[in-house]
Amino acid sequence: MLKLQFTESDRLVFQYERYHHP
């Protein structure tokens, strides 16, 4: 199993990418 660990910046980048790339 792959356990993902997001830092604050990673989480922000993820949300940013998701927002601009639905």
PDBQT receptor file of N, H, CA, C and O in Angstrom, charges set to zero:
ATOM      1  N   MET A   1       0.842  -1.204   0.000  1.00  0.00    +0.000 N 
ATOM      2  CA  MET A   1       0.000   0.000   0.000  1.00  0.00    +0.000 C 
ATOM      3  C   MET A   1       0.871   1.246   0.000  1.00  0.00    +0.000 C 
ATOM      4  O   MET A   1       1.946   1.273   0.599  1.00  0.00    +0.000 OA
ATOM      5  N   LEU A   2       0.387   2.273  -0.681  1.00  0.00    +0.000 N 
ATOM      6  H   LEU A   2      -0.487   2.251  -1.167  1.00  0.00    +0.000 HD
ATOM      7  CA  LEU A   2       1.134   3.530  -0.742  1.00  0.00    +0.000 C 
ATOM      8  C   LEU A   2       0.473   4.557   0.161  1.00  0.00    +0.000 C 
ATOM      9  O   LEU A   2      -0.701   4.892   0.002  1.00  0.00    +0.000 OA
ATOM     10  N   LYS A   3       1.252   5.043   1.104  1.00  0.00    +0.000 N 
ATOM     11  H   LYS A   3       2.206   4.771   1.233  1.00  0.00    +0.000 HD
ATOM     12  CA  LYS A   3       0.721   6.034   2.041  1.00  0.00    +0.000 C 
ATOM     13  C   LYS A   3       1.236   7.419   1.661  1.00  0.00    +0.000 C 
ATOM     14  O   LYS A   3       2.437   7.683   1.688  1.00  0.00    +0.000 OA
ATOM     15  N   LEU A   4       0.305   8.286   1.312  1.00  0.00    +0.000 N 
ATOM     16  H   LEU A   4      -0.671   8.071   1.290  1.00  0.00    +0.000 HD
ATOM     17  CA  LEU A   4       0.694   9.627   0.881  1.00  0.00    +0.000 C 
ATOM     18  C   LEU A   4       0.754  10.574   2.068  1.00  0.00    +0.000 C 
ATOM     19  O   LEU A   4      -0.160  10.634   2.890  1.00  0.00    +0.000 OA
ATOM     20  N   GLN A   5       1.857  11.314   2.136  1.00  0.00    +0.000 N 
ATOM     21  H   GLN A   5       2.600  11.265   1.469  1.00  0.00    +0.000 HD
ATOM     22  CA  GLN A   5       2.011  12.296   3.205  1.00  0.00    +0.000 C 
ATOM     23  C   GLN A   5       2.177  13.672   2.584  1.00  0.00    +0.000 C 
ATOM     24  O   GLN A   5       3.142  13.933   1.866  1.00  0.00    +0.000 OA
ATOM     25  N   PHE A   6       1.230  14.541   2.869  1.00  0.00    +0.000 N 
ATOM     26  H   PHE A   6       0.446  14.329   3.452  1.00  0.00    +0.000 HD
ATOM     27  CA  PHE A   6       1.255  15.872   2.271  1.00  0.00    +0.000 C 
ATOM     28  C   PHE A   6       1.704  16.916   3.288  1.00  0.00    +0.000 C 
ATOM     29  O   PHE A   6       1.213  16.969   4.416  1.00  0.00    +0.000 OA
ATOM     30  N   THR A   7       2.639  17.734   2.858  1.00  0.00    +0.000 N 
ATOM     31  H   THR A   7       3.037  17.691   1.942  1.00  0.00    +0.000 HD
ATOM     32  CA  THR A   7       2.990  18.894   3.677  1.00  0.00    +0.000 C 
ATOM     33  C   THR A   7       2.005  19.997   3.330  1.00  0.00    +0.000 C 
ATOM     34  O   THR A   7       1.179  19.832   2.432  1.00  0.00    +0.000 OA
ATOM     35  N   GLU A   8       2.084  21.109   4.024  1.00  0.00    +0.000 N 
ATOM     36  H   GLU A   8       2.755  21.244   4.753  1.00  0.00    +0.000 HD
ATOM     37  CA  GLU A   8       1.177  22.223   3.740  1.00  0.00    +0.000 C 
ATOM     38  C   GLU A   8       1.337  22.685   2.301  1.00  0.00    +0.000 C 
ATOM     39  O   GLU A   8       0.346  22.893   1.601  1.00  0.00    +0.000 OA
ATOM     40  N   SER A   9       2.562  22.846   1.860  1.00  0.00    +0.000 N 
ATOM     41  H   SER A   9       3.368  22.678   2.429  1.00  0.00    +0.000 HD
ATOM     42  CA  SER A   9       2.819  23.327   0.500  1.00  0.00    +0.000 C 
ATOM     43  C   SER A   9       2.339  22.313  -0.528  1.00  0.00    +0.000 C 
ATOM     44  O   SER A   9       1.747  22.688  -1.540  1.00  0.00    +0.000 OA
ATOM     45  N   ASP A  10       2.588  21.029  -0.278  1.00  0.00    +0.000 N 
ATOM     46  H   ASP A  10       3.069  20.724   0.544  1.00  0.00    +0.000 HD
ATOM     47  CA  ASP A  10       2.147  19.987  -1.202  1.00  0.00    +0.000 C 
ATOM     48  C   ASP A  10       0.630  19.993  -1.315  1.00  0.00    +0.000 C 
ATOM     49  O   ASP A  10       0.076  19.832  -2.403  1.00  0.00    +0.000 OA
ATOM     50  N   ARG A  11      -0.027  20.178  -0.190  1.00  0.00    +0.000 N 
ATOM     51  H   ARG A  11       0.423  20.308   0.693  1.00  0.00    +0.000 HD
ATOM     52  CA  ARG A  11      -1.486  20.192  -0.186  1.00  0.00    +0.000 C 
ATOM     53  C   ARG A  11      -2.010  21.392  -0.973  1.00  0.00    +0.000 C 
ATOM     54  O   ARG A  11      -2.980  21.276  -1.722  1.00  0.00    +0.000 OA
ATOM     55  N   LEU A  12      -1.365  22.537  -0.800  1.00  0.00    +0.000 N 
ATOM     56  H   LEU A  12      -0.577  22.631  -0.192  1.00  0.00    +0.000 HD
ATOM     57  CA  LEU A  12      -1.777  23.733  -1.534  1.00  0.00    +0.000 C 
ATOM     58  C   LEU A  12      -1.565  23.546  -3.031  1.00  0.00    +0.000 C 
ATOM     59  O   LEU A  12      -2.420  23.925  -3.831  1.00  0.00    +0.000 OA
ATOM     60  N   VAL A  13      -0.448  22.973  -3.408  1.00  0.00    +0.000 N 
ATOM     61  H   VAL A  13       0.247  22.665  -2.757  1.00  0.00    +0.000 HD
ATOM     62  CA  VAL A  13      -0.149  22.722  -4.819  1.00  0.00    +0.000 C 
ATOM     63  C   VAL A  13      -1.170  21.750  -5.390  1.00  0.00    +0.000 C 
ATOM     64  O   VAL A  13      -1.657  21.936  -6.505  1.00  0.00    +0.000 OA
ATOM     65  N   PHE A  14      -1.492  20.715  -4.626  1.00  0.00    +0.000 N 
ATOM     66  H   PHE A  14      -1.097  20.564  -3.721  1.00  0.00    +0.000 HD
ATOM     67  CA  PHE A  14      -2.467  19.733  -5.076  1.00  0.00    +0.000 C 
ATOM     68  C   PHE A  14      -3.820  20.388  -5.330  1.00  0.00    +0.000 C 
ATOM     69  O   PHE A  14      -4.449  20.137  -6.358  1.00  0.00    +0.000 OA
ATOM     70  N   GLN A  15      -4.263  21.214  -4.411  1.00  0.00    +0.000 N 
ATOM     71  H   GLN A  15      -3.752  21.418  -3.576  1.00  0.00    +0.000 HD
ATOM     72  CA  GLN A  15      -5.539  21.910  -4.567  1.00  0.00    +0.000 C 
ATOM     73  C   GLN A  15      -5.483  22.879  -5.733  1.00  0.00    +0.000 C 
ATOM     74  O   GLN A  15      -6.459  23.033  -6.467  1.00  0.00    +0.000 OA
ATOM     75  N   TYR A  16      -4.342  23.532  -5.903  1.00  0.00    +0.000 N 
ATOM     76  H   TYR A  16      -3.549  23.407  -5.307  1.00  0.00    +0.000 HD
ATOM     77  CA  TYR A  16      -4.165  24.491  -6.999  1.00  0.00    +0.000 C 
ATOM     78  C   TYR A  16      -4.266  23.768  -8.342  1.00  0.00    +0.000 C 
ATOM     79  O   TYR A  16      -4.996  24.201  -9.233  1.00  0.00    +0.000 OA
ATOM     80  N   GLU A  17      -3.535  22.674  -8.478  1.00  0.00    +0.000 N 
ATOM     81  H   GLU A  17      -2.942  22.322  -7.754  1.00  0.00    +0.000 HD
ATOM     82  CA  GLU A  17      -3.553  21.898  -9.720  1.00  0.00    +0.000 C 
ATOM     83  C   GLU A  17      -4.952  21.361  -9.995  1.00  0.00    +0.000 C 
ATOM     84  O   GLU A  17      -5.425  21.390 -11.131  1.00  0.00    +0.000 OA
ATOM     85  N   ARG A  18      -5.601  20.879  -8.962  1.00  0.00    +0.000 N 
ATOM     86  H   ARG A  18      -5.217  20.856  -8.039  1.00  0.00    +0.000 HD
ATOM     87  CA  ARG A  18      -6.937  20.314  -9.119  1.00  0.00    +0.000 C 
ATOM     88  C   ARG A  18      -7.935  21.394  -9.531  1.00  0.00    +0.000 C 
ATOM     89  O   ARG A  18      -8.849  21.148 -10.318  1.00  0.00    +0.000 OA
ATOM     90  N   TYR A  19      -7.742  22.589  -8.984  1.00  0.00    +0.000 N 
ATOM     91  H   TYR A  19      -7.000  22.789  -8.345  1.00  0.00    +0.000 HD
ATOM     92  CA  TYR A  19      -8.644  23.700  -9.290  1.00  0.00    +0.000 C 
ATOM     93  C   TYR A  19      -8.505  24.122 -10.748  1.00  0.00    +0.000 C 
ATOM     94  O   TYR A  19      -9.497  24.419 -11.414  1.00  0.00    +0.000 OA
ATOM     95  N   HIS A  20      -7.287  24.145 -11.231  1.00  0.00    +0.000 N 
ATOM     96  H   HIS A  20      -6.482  23.903 -10.690  1.00  0.00    +0.000 HD
ATOM     97  CA  HIS A  20      -7.043  24.601 -12.598  1.00  0.00    +0.000 C 
ATOM     98  C   HIS A  20      -7.118  23.462 -13.616  1.00  0.00    +0.000 C 
ATOM     99  O   HIS A  20      -7.158  23.691 -14.825  1.00  0.00    +0.000 OA
ATOM    100  N   HIS A  21      -7.137  22.232 -13.101  1.00  0.00    +0.000 N 
ATOM    101  H   HIS A  21      -7.105  22.045 -12.120  1.00  0.00    +0.000 HD
ATOM    102  CA  HIS A  21      -7.233  21.076 -14.004  1.00  0.00    +0.000 C 
ATOM    103  C   HIS A  21      -8.267  20.103 -13.466  1.00  0.00    +0.000 C 
ATOM    104  O   HIS A  21      -7.900  19.087 -12.876  1.00  0.00    +0.000 OA
ATOM    105  N   PRO A  22      -9.549  20.385 -13.653  1.00  0.00    +0.000 N 
ATOM    106  CA  PRO A  22     -10.625  19.559 -13.117  1.00  0.00    +0.000 C 
ATOM    107  C   PRO A  22     -10.647  18.164 -13.758  1.00  0.00    +0.000 C 
ATOM    108  O   PRO A  22     -11.496  17.341 -13.417  1.00  0.00    +0.000 OA
TER     109      PRO A  22
